[in-house]
Amino acid sequence: MTGAPRVGLSMASVPVAPGTPSAMLMEPPDAPALAREREILDVQPDGRRTVASRSSYLDEARARRQRLWAERGDFGRVHAANLESVSMEEEPMDALTRLRAAYAPPAAPSPDAAPALHPKLGRIVESEFVPVRDNMLHHLDVALFQAEQAQNLLGMLLQQSRPDASGPVLAAQSDYFLEPSSLSLSALETSLPEDAEPLPPPPLSMRQCVIQSKRESLSSAAAILAQGADEIAQCLPPERTRWHALSHIQKRGWKLTPGRPLVDMERLDQQPGTQSTLQGFGMPVLHGDGAIKDEGARDAWIGYGPSEAPVPVLQRTLAYWADTATSSESLAFPDRGWRRLRVQFRERTATGERIWSSASTTPMPGADWDTQMHDAQRDAVDAELFRELAAQSGVLSSVFPRTVTATCITVPLSSTLSVSVELVPYTRPAPADEADSTESLWATVLLHGLRLRLLRSWTSRIVELRTSHAGSSTQPPLPPRTSLTAPLWELYKYTLFLTRFRSVLAQATHGYDVDLDWAPLDGLQDTKEWLAHLFDVVHEDARPTMPCSGHVRLYLRVPTDTRSLAVQFTLQAPSHLVAFFPLHRTPAGLGVRMSLELEQVAALVASELASVAAAAST
């Protein structure tokens, strides 16, 4: 509408909403956007930014005023009394007179004159000095900054006014001002005029070029991301398999330590025909800058030895996990023999030889790493057990000679029976005599008992070393090794005695109708405690706490189909024999008890059976 009055709003009459920041109220309406931007002081690791507090308009005005005072001086503190001219009525004094007056001693005050109160000049306390010093340093900094700004602006003006200046002139000018891009301009200098004409829009061809370049950039970025995703998809499954296997091994209790490329080493766990080697223990690791890290940086040593084993055994029982993609098997056992112990009883008879062998355990191919570690640990225990048996087999048989080779120990137990402990490789073909062998539970129990006693001997050795080291700083001599086969040898002698005793009874009772109550182990009240003592090495082997004992009763059948107790034998390991004849007549009555040797049993039993049969027939 033409001629209509122009209506405007007054900012003074507009009510202010409660909670409006004071910085917005004190800020002039024409302040540019750059002045309202707060400075970023720091960026936290989680992405949060620490910004400087917003300065108000009054603070900016105060800073501008102080900068002007620093440049031109603070005339607000100048008084008119300080501008009065000096009185010229006083006589001028020469330099000598002024010097003498300066060095003259102070005159003593007269006692009649009242003491005048004069302020002590030349002293200032620390609380007043620190603000004065800080204020002075601030003014000096502001003055220096303004001088540098003025010098930079002057240099820029000189450079713009002399575009055809020579090289030496420009080199000389560069010493007096900084680069224009490094100047910190104020908000007033960087603000654009409001009445400036807007820039013309770019032409259509340029916009099409920009869009095409953006599409090409997006396509190349998508191709790079797709290639990276394909590489990750290719390397992720094998990497996950390797590291999950290592994590599973560590959770199962095996000890791991980082591998190091010591030397090139032949893989002794492979067959001779494969000729597989570890070159540098694994593959190298490439960094982002192209640097190559030492080979074996991602490998690992895995200790599979028993925790109770001595230190030399633990040093040999190490497996190497190589992070390599070329070898089919990344787990190597450098010092593994790939052999297991086997116990066999051999009996030579007139018709041939009978063999009772322990149960064989062959590792399954394709087993997980935990199973491979357990198999390797059992191989290490069997190798150490074979060494101990070879050293202690000399005390087992004092009558028959023993035979010890690199892989077999043969100990004769009698003229027809012998026991052999041998290290058998996994892939050895079974000969004809092994095919005819029978799996025996006694041989398997003997093998497991020897293994258990070896582990218990290591445990007792550790306890003895800790006890001896607790009270002395010097290393004492090592305790003697406990015999692994001492209780088993005592049990064997008792079993051999029972076999001979049974054959003697069979010969003595030939032709009689007898019943035999055979209980040679009836004296063992707690079988579990006896087995624990048999396989344990904590107690002394020379003083068995619970020897094997039992009884054997011999009953004679008379024609009236009744049984009569003819003889009762009490047995105790290793070869103790006590006989009781309840029907033998003596001057004091019936019953005779006597200790016998095995050679006396046949004659006494035959005589007693004859007398009992004669008494029953009458």
Stockholm file with secondary structure:
# STOCKHOLM 1.0

chainA/1-618         MTGAPRVGLSMASVPVAPGTPSAMLMEPPDAPALAREREILDVQPDGRRTVASRSSYLDEARARRQRLWAERGDFGRVHAANLESVSMEEEPMDALTRLRAAYAPPAAPSPDAAPALHPKLGRIVESEFVPVRDNMLHHLDVALFQAEQAQNLLGMLLQQSRPDASGPVLAAQSDYFLEPSSLSLSALETSLPEDAEPLPPPPLSMRQCVIQSKRESLSSAAAILAQGADEIAQCLPPERTRWHALSHIQKRGWKLTPGRPLVDMERLDQQPGTQSTLQGFGMPVLHGDGAIKDEGARDAWIGYGPSEAPVPVLQRTLAYWADTATSSESLAFPDRGWRRLRVQFRERTATGERIWSSASTTPMPGADWDTQMHDAQRDAVDAELFRELAAQSGVLSSVFPRTVTATCITVPLSSTLSVSVELVPYTRPAPADEADSTESLWATVLLHGLRLRLLRSWTSRIVELRTSHAGSSTQPPLPPRTSLTAPLWELYKYTLFLTRFRSVLAQATHGYDVDLDWAPLDGLQDTKEWLAHLFDVVHEDARPTMPCSGHVRLYLRVPTDTRSLAVQFTLQAPSHLVAFFPLHRTPAGLGVRMSLELEQVAALVASELASVAAAAST
#=GR chainA/1-618 SS CTTCCCCCCCGGGSCCCTTCCHHHHHSCTTCCTGGGCCCEEEECTTSCEEECCCCCHHHHHHHHHHHHHHHHCCGGGCCGGGGSCCCCCSCCCCHHHHHHHHHSCCCCCCSSSCCCCCCCCSCCCHHHHHHHHHHHHHHHHHHHHHHHHHHHHHHHHHHHHCTTCCHHHHHHHTTTSCCGGGCCCCHHHHCCCTTCCCCCCCCHHHHHHHHHHHHHHHHHHHHHHHHHHHHHHHHHHHHHHHHHHHHHHHHTTCEEEECCCCSCEECTTSCTTTCCEESSSSCCCBCTTSCBCCTTTTCEEEECSCTTSCHHHHHHCEEEECCCSSSSCCEECTTCCCEEEEEEEEEECSSCEEEEECCCCCCCTTCCHHHHHHHHHHHHHHHHHHHHHHHHGGGTCSSSCCEECSSEEEEECSSSEEEEEEEEETTCCCCHHHHTCEECHHHHHHHHHHHHHHHHHHHHHHHHHHHHHHSCSSCCCCCCCCCSSHHHHHHHHHHHHHHHHHHHHHHHTTTSCEEEEEETTTTCSCHHHHHHHHHCCSSCTTSCSSCCEEEEEEEEECTTSCEEEEEEEEEETTTEEEEEEEEEEETTEEEEEEECCGGGHHHHHHHHHHHHHHHHHC
#=GC SS_cons         CTTCCCCCCCGGGSCCCTTCCHHHHHSCTTCCTGGGCCCEEEECTTSCEEECCCCCHHHHHHHHHHHHHHHHCCGGGCCGGGGSCCCCCSCCCCHHHHHHHHHSCCCCCCSSSCCCCCCCCSCCCHHHHHHHHHHHHHHHHHHHHHHHHHHHHHHHHHHHHCTTCCHHHHHHHTTTSCCGGGCCCCHHHHCCCTTCCCCCCCCHHHHHHHHHHHHHHHHHHHHHHHHHHHHHHHHHHHHHHHHHHHHHHHHTTCEEEECCCCSCEECTTSCTTTCCEESSSSCCCBCTTSCBCCTTTTCEEEECSCTTSCHHHHHHCEEEECCCSSSSCCEECTTCCCEEEEEEEEEECSSCEEEEECCCCCCCTTCCHHHHHHHHHHHHHHHHHHHHHHHHGGGTCSSSCCEECSSEEEEECSSSEEEEEEEEETTCCCCHHHHTCEECHHHHHHHHHHHHHHHHHHHHHHHHHHHHHHSCSSCCCCCCCCCSSHHHHHHHHHHHHHHHHHHHHHHHTTTSCEEEEEETTTTCSCHHHHHHHHHCCSSCTTSCSSCCEEEEEEEEECTTSCEEEEEEEEEETTTEEEEEEEEEEETTEEEEEEECCGGGHHHHHHHHHHHHHHHHHC
//
